[in-house]
Amino acid sequence: MFALFTRPERDDLLSEYTRDRGAPRSSRSSLAQLEHGAATHIGRRPNNEDAYCAWPELRLYAVADGIGGYEGGEIASKIALDTLAEFIGHGCHDMDSRRSVDATGRLARSEELLVKGTRLAHEHIVARQVGELEMMGSTLAAVLVPDAAAIVCNVGDSRVYLLRDGQLKQLTRDHTLWTEILTRGVELPKEQRAIYANELTRALGIDGSAEPEITRVPIRSGDQFLLCTDGLYESLSEEQIINGLQTRPAQEACDQLVHQAYEQGAVDNMTALIVRVVYE
């Protein structure tokens, strides 16, 4: 069972970072250096509705898992990522033109951009829901690293993990009926998980809420973030994910995780995107 950060744990991380490192730096030149790798596989599906993208110049990384059947899901995931990147690109350019924005303001503004960009992606998907595409939608998991912290955003059941000091933490909460049931303290037989875990309570393009959840995590040198779709994490154990993340370089780690998931019988599309903090 993967552990999730509770709110007190997140607060402790922030306090520890402030105590050990001092206030977040305002200089763009002192930003942590990042490296990344990414891989996706069709699995045993007729087409790949997963998508991923990495924009090092924006320090933005994201994965999306389309829903809605052949073609529709593939289109929705692409719309989600393209919309988010374009919106944040414009927002980052605007921030860079304002020399008075300090590190604290940059983090707050970056969170706002992620939320608004995700909402806009939802609107763009809904606008394209015509004819055969009327049921299309997408999950979204993204990490933006504007300064001394990573901002994590998710809608749906694609996940973001953090590997730190050999410990794997799930930073996102699955927006599924199964998670909602567990949150309310209701106990169900494990064999019923597949029924409820596949029922999304939030996603871009679907009726109901598409509101993203946002988490801010102070970063350390050596941190590794894994963004992945359900086809990957449902096929691998915690130990396998940790071992995979410890493979170097990042691209080889992604290739290994996806290959291992497929070899173990993964049916669904699977995607892995790793972001490593090289140094600060």
C-alpha positions in Angstrom: 0.0 0.0 0.0 1.5 3.4 -1.0 1.6 6.1 1.6 0.2 9.5 1.0 1.4 12.8 2.6 -1.0 13.9 5.2 -1.5 17.7 5.7 0.7 17.7 8.9 3.5 15.8 7.0 3.4 18.5 4.3 3.6 21.2 6.9 6.6 19.4 8.5 8.3 19.3 5.2 7.8 23.0 4.7 9.1 23.8 8.2 12.1 21.5 7.7 13.0 23.2 4.4 12.7 26.7 5.9 14.8 25.7 8.9 17.6 24.0 7.0 17.8 26.2 3.9 16.4 29.6 4.8 13.8 31.5 2.8 13.1 30.5 -0.8 15.5 32.3 -3.2 14.3 34.9 -5.5 17.0 34.6 -8.2 15.9 32.7 -11.3 19.6 31.7 -11.9 19.7 29.7 -8.6 16.8 27.4 -9.5 17.3 23.7 -8.9 18.6 21.8 -11.9 16.2 19.1 -13.2 16.6 16.1 -15.4 13.8 14.0 -16.8 12.9 11.0 -18.9 9.6 9.7 -20.2 8.1 6.5 -21.8 4.7 5.3 -22.8 3.4 2.0 -24.2 0.1 1.0 -25.8 -0.1 -2.1 -23.6 -2.6 -4.6 -25.0 -5.1 -2.0 -26.1 -5.9 -1.1 -29.8 -4.6 2.4 -29.4 -2.7 4.5 -26.8 -4.9 7.2 -25.2 -2.1 8.2 -22.7 -0.1 11.2 -23.4 2.8 12.9 -21.7 4.8 16.1 -22.2 7.9 17.8 -20.7 8.7 21.4 -21.1 12.0 22.0 -19.4 12.0 25.7 -20.3 8.7 26.1 -18.4 9.8 23.5 -15.7 6.4 21.9 -16.4 5.9 18.1 -16.7 2.5 16.3 -17.1 0.8 13.1 -18.0 -2.8 12.5 -19.1 -4.9 9.4 -19.6 -7.7 9.8 -22.1 -11.2 8.3 -21.6 -14.0 7.9 -24.1 -13.0 5.0 -26.3 -11.1 4.8 -29.6 -9.9 8.2 -30.8 -11.9 10.3 -28.3 -9.6 9.6 -25.3 -6.5 10.2 -27.4 -7.8 13.6 -28.5 -8.9 14.6 -25.0 -5.5 13.8 -23.5 -3.7 15.9 -26.2 -6.1 18.8 -25.7 -5.5 18.7 -22.0 -1.7 18.9 -22.3 -1.6 21.4 -25.1 -4.0 23.7 -23.4 -2.1 23.6 -20.1 1.3 24.2 -21.7 0.1 27.1 -23.7 -1.7 28.8 -20.8 1.3 28.3 -18.4 3.7 29.4 -21.1 1.9 32.8 -21.4 1.7 33.1 -17.7 5.4 32.4 -17.1 6.3 34.9 -19.8 4.2 37.5 -18.0 5.8 36.7 -14.6 9.3 37.0 -16.1 8.5 40.4 -17.5 7.7 41.6 -13.9 11.0 41.9 -12.2 9.3 42.8 -8.9 7.8 39.3 -8.4 9.7 37.5 -5.6 10.0 33.7 -5.0 6.9 33.7 -2.7 4.8 35.5 -5.3 6.1 33.3 -8.0 5.0 30.1 -6.2 1.5 31.6 -5.5 1.2 32.7 -9.1 2.3 29.3 -10.4 -0.3 27.6 -8.3 -2.9 29.9 -9.8 -1.7 29.2 -13.3 -2.0 25.4 -12.8 -5.5 25.7 -11.5 -6.7 28.1 -14.2 -4.9 26.1 -16.9 -6.5 22.9 -15.8 -10.0 24.5 -15.8 -9.4 25.9 -19.3 -8.3 22.4 -20.5 -11.7 21.1 -19.2 -13.5 23.8 -21.1 -11.7 23.1 -24.3 -12.4 19.4 -24.1 -16.1 20.0 -23.4 -16.2 22.4 -26.4 -15.0 19.5 -28.6 -17.5 17.0 -27.4 -19.6 16.6 -30.5 -20.7 13.4 -32.3 -18.4 10.5 -31.7 -16.4 12.6 -29.3 -19.3 13.5 -27.0 -18.0 11.2 -24.2 -14.4 12.0 -24.3 -12.4 13.2 -21.3 -9.0 12.9 -19.6 -7.2 12.7 -16.3 -4.3 15.0 -15.7 -1.3 14.9 -13.3 1.3 17.7 -13.5 4.3 19.0 -11.7 5.5 22.6 -12.0 8.8 23.6 -10.4 9.0 27.4 -10.5 11.4 27.9 -7.6 12.2 26.1 -4.3 9.1 23.9 -4.3 7.3 21.6 -6.7 3.6 22.3 -7.3 1.7 19.1 -7.9 -1.7 19.2 -9.6 -4.1 16.3 -10.4 -7.6 15.5 -11.6 -8.6 11.9 -12.0 -6.6 8.8 -11.1 -3.2 9.5 -12.7 -0.7 9.9 -10.0 2.4 11.7 -8.8 4.8 10.0 -6.4 7.9 11.3 -4.6 10.9 9.2 -3.8 13.0 10.8 -1.1 15.6 9.0 1.1 14.4 5.7 -0.2 10.8 6.3 0.8 8.0 6.4 -1.8 5.1 8.7 -1.1 2.0 9.2 -3.2 1.4 12.9 -3.4 -1.9 12.8 -5.2 -5.3 11.5 -4.2 -7.2 9.3 -6.7 -10.5 10.9 -7.7 -12.4 7.6 -7.8 -15.4 6.1 -6.2 -13.2 3.6 -4.4 -11.2 6.4 -2.8 -14.4 8.3 -1.8 -15.7 5.1 -0.1 -12.5 4.5 1.8 -12.4 8.2 2.9 -15.8 7.8 4.4 -14.6 4.9 6.5 -16.7 2.3 4.7 -15.0 -1.1 4.4 -15.5 -3.2 1.3 -14.0 -6.5 0.2 -10.8 -6.1 -1.8 -12.3 -8.0 -4.7 -14.8 -5.1 -5.2 -11.9 -2.6 -5.7 -11.9 -3.1 -9.5 -15.5 -2.1 -9.7 -15.2 1.1 -7.8 -11.6 2.1 -8.7 -12.5 2.5 -12.4 -15.4 4.9 -11.6 -13.9 8.4 -11.8 -15.5 11.1 -9.6 -13.4 13.9 -11.3 -11.9 14.2 -14.7 -11.5 16.8 -17.4 -14.6 16.8 -19.7 -16.9 14.7 -17.6 -20.0 15.9 -15.8 -19.5 17.0 -12.2 -16.3 18.4 -10.8 -13.1 18.9 -12.8 -11.5 21.0 -10.1 -7.8 20.1 -9.6 -6.2 19.4 -6.3 -3.0 21.3 -5.6 -0.1 20.4 -3.3 3.1 22.3 -2.7 6.2 20.3 -1.8 9.6 21.9 -0.9 12.2 20.2 -3.0 15.6 18.7 -2.0 18.6 17.6 -4.1 18.0 14.0 -5.0 14.2 14.1 -5.0 12.5 12.1 -7.7 9.0 12.7 -8.9 7.2 10.0 -10.9 4.1 11.0 -12.9 2.3 8.0 -14.2 -1.1 6.6 -15.4 -3.0 3.8 -13.8 -1.8 1.3 -16.3 1.6 1.6 -14.8 1.1 1.8 -11.1 -1.6 -1.0 -11.0 0.9 -3.4 -12.6 3.9 -2.7 -10.3 4.6 -3.2 -6.6 6.0 -0.4 -4.4 9.4 -2.2 -4.3 9.4 -2.5 -8.1 8.7 1.3 -8.5 11.4 2.2 -6.0 14.0 -0.1 -7.7 13.0 1.3 -11.1 13.4 4.9 -9.9 16.9 4.1 -8.7 18.0 3.2 -12.2 20.1 5.9 -13.9 19.7 7.8 -16.1 16.1 9.0 -15.9 15.2 7.8 -19.4 16.4 4.3 -18.7 14.4 4.3 -15.5 11.2 5.1 -17.4 11.9 2.5 -20.0 12.5 -0.1 -17.3 9.3 0.7 -15.5 7.2 0.6 -18.6 8.8 -2.6 -19.9 8.4 -4.4 -16.5 4.8 -3.4 -16.3 4.1 -4.8 -19.8 6.1 -8.0 -19.1 3.9 -8.6 -16.0 0.8 -8.6 -18.1 -0.4 -4.9 -18.1 -3.4 -4.6 -20.3 -4.0 -0.8 -20.2 -1.9 1.9 -21.7 1.0 2.8 -19.4 3.1 6.0 -19.1 5.9 7.0 -16.8 7.6 10.4 -16.6 10.4 11.0 -14.1 11.6 14.4 -12.9 14.8 14.4 -10.8 16.2 17.3 -8.8 19.9 17.1 -9.6 21.1 19.8 -7.2 20.0 23.1 -5.7 
